[in-house]
């Protein structure tokens, strides 16, 4: 199954299920109807876990200058990490209320920046989330197993079974 967000596509071929969670139009099959709640881009169910996947693509060749300025400002002032955390928490609550959180949850973020700019982002997001990888004293299970941020290269290095590609840079073969 291939899921796309604008110009990026990830092939989750071994997934049990997956869908675009950030659907904004009521006519779409997975529209959530909660405009005030933040949403991750994809929810992917594997045999052993659920993945929440968020994508930010400032490396898109068609990115507009105004949007890039805002993105870098939010990266530097901590707003971006707070937004990533809110997307996870609200998506978790939504899926929990649907009784769809029955497996460990992993939060994977794909941000098309150089690795050096992403070094602290995972830690900044994690600071804004409940404890990762272990339950709190009275909890019966962990809220979240891990939170990681990748760029295109590190995503493909870490997840060769789920390759990501830029759609616009793919040239169709002759006859397609």
C-alpha positions in Angstrom: 0.0 0.0 0.0 1.3 3.4 -1.0 0.4 6.5 0.9 1.2 10.0 -0.3 1.4 13.4 1.2 1.8 16.1 -1.5 5.0 15.2 -3.4 6.2 12.3 -1.1 5.1 8.7 -1.3 5.8 5.9 1.1 5.3 2.3 0.2 4.0 0.4 3.3 3.8 -2.9 1.4 3.9 -5.1 4.4 1.2 -3.2 6.4 -2.0 -4.8 7.6 -3.8 -1.5 6.9 -3.1 2.2 6.5 -4.8 5.4 5.5 -4.4 9.1 5.2 -5.7 10.4 8.6 -5.4 14.1 7.8 -8.3 14.1 5.4 -10.0 17.5 5.4 -13.1 16.9 3.2 -16.2 15.3 4.6 -16.7 13.3 1.4 -13.5 11.4 2.0 -13.8 7.9 3.6 -11.5 8.7 6.6 -12.6 12.2 7.3 -12.5 12.6 11.1 -14.8 15.5 11.5 -12.8 17.2 14.3 -11.4 20.4 12.8 -10.1 21.6 16.1 -7.9 18.5 16.7 -4.4 18.1 15.2 -3.9 15.1 13.0 -0.9 13.1 11.9 -0.7 12.5 8.1 -0.9 8.7 8.1 -2.0 5.9 10.5 -0.4 2.6 9.5 -1.2 -0.7 11.2 1.5 -3.4 11.2 1.1 -6.9 12.7 2.9 -5.9 15.8 2.4 -2.1 16.1 0.7 1.0 14.9 2.6 3.8 13.2 1.6 7.4 13.4 3.5 9.2 10.5 3.8 13.0 10.1 5.5 14.5 7.1 6.8 18.0 6.6 8.4 18.8 3.3 10.4 22.0 3.3 12.8 20.4 0.8 10.0 20.3 -1.8 11.4 22.0 -5.0 8.0 23.8 -5.2 8.1 25.1 -1.6 7.2 28.8 -1.4 9.6 31.3 0.2 6.9 32.6 2.7 6.1 29.1 3.9 9.8 28.2 4.3 10.5 31.3 6.3 7.6 30.4 8.7 8.8 26.7 8.8 12.4 27.7 9.8 11.1 30.2 12.4 8.9 27.5 14.0 11.8 25.0 13.9 14.0 27.5 15.8 11.5 28.8 18.3 10.0 25.4 19.4 6.6 25.9 17.8 7.3 23.1 15.3 8.1 20.5 18.0 5.0 21.6 19.9 2.9 21.1 16.8 4.4 17.6 16.2 3.6 16.7 19.8 0.0 18.0 19.5 -0.5 16.0 16.3 0.5 12.8 18.1 -1.5 13.4 21.2 -4.7 14.5 19.4 -4.4 11.6 16.9 -3.9 9.1 19.7 -6.9 10.4 21.6 -9.0 10.2 18.5 -8.0 6.7 17.6 -8.3 5.6 21.3 -11.9 7.0 21.4 -12.5 4.9 18.3 -11.1 1.9 20.2 -8.4 1.5 17.6 -5.3 1.6 19.8 -4.7 -2.0 20.7 -1.0 -2.3 19.8 2.1 -0.3 20.7 2.3 3.0 18.9 5.4 4.4 17.2 5.6 8.0 16.1 7.7 8.5 13.0 8.3 12.0 11.5 9.7 12.6 8.0 11.1 16.1 7.6 13.0 16.9 4.4 15.9 18.8 5.9 19.6 18.1 6.4 20.3 15.7 9.2 22.2 18.4 11.1 19.0 20.5 11.4 17.1 17.5 12.7 19.4 16.4 15.5 17.5 18.0 18.3 14.0 17.8 16.9 13.3 14.3 18.1 14.3 15.3 21.7 12.3 18.5 21.5 9.1 16.6 20.5 9.7 13.8 23.1 9.9 16.5 25.9 6.4 17.5 25.0 4.9 14.0 25.0 4.0 11.6 27.8 6.9 9.2 28.9 8.2 7.2 26.0 8.7 3.4 26.1 7.5 2.8 29.6 4.2 3.3 31.6 3.7 5.7 34.4 3.3 4.1 37.9 -0.5 3.6 37.6 -0.6 3.0 33.8 -1.2 -0.5 32.5 0.7 0.2 29.3 3.0 2.7 27.6 1.4 5.6 25.8 4.1 5.7 23.1 7.0 3.4 22.3 9.2 5.9 20.5 9.4 9.1 18.6 11.9 9.7 15.9 12.6 12.2 13.1 14.1 11.3 9.8 14.9 12.9 6.5 14.6 11.2 3.1 18.0 9.6 3.3 17.8 8.4 7.0 14.2 7.2 6.5 15.3 5.0 3.6 18.4 3.8 5.5 16.3 2.8 8.5 13.2 1.5 6.8 14.2 -0.2 3.6 10.9 -2.1 3.6 9.0 1.2 3.5 10.8 3.3 0.9 9.9 7.0 0.5 10.3 8.7 -2.8 9.7 12.2 -4.2 6.9 11.7 -6.8 7.9 14.7 -9.0 11.4 13.4 -9.5 10.3 10.0 -10.8 10.3 9.8 -14.6 7.8 7.4 -16.0 9.2 4.6 -18.1 8.4 4.6 -21.8 5.0 3.2 -22.4 3.6 4.2 -19.0 
